[in-house]
Amino acid sequence: MSSFDSLPSSKDDVDPEVASFLQMESQKAELQAQVHKLADVCWEQCIDRPRDKLDSKTETCVSNCVERFIDTSLTIATRFQKLLQGAAANM
């Protein structure tokens, strides 16, 4: 008998607490991936070479980059949510 024999056979058999935990962990992983992507994008755009401390020009660039990245991400998420709601209403 394998350890997989005790796994739920469908989504309906999953403990709601476990499902909630898995969803939360998935969201954490997604957020962490977004932060890494943000760091990569803004680093490439604003940092020409590493220094001991950020000068005001670089600091402003990074701040603007982060703000635009967040604005864009929120706009895209809102648009997808509206599309999903529209699709659900048509079912």
Secondary structure, DSSP 8 states (H G I E B T S, - for coil): --GGGGS-SSGGGS-HHHHHHHHHHHHHHHHHHHHHHHHHHHHHHH-SS--SS--HHHHHHHHHHHHHHHHHHHHHHHHHHHHHHHHHHT-
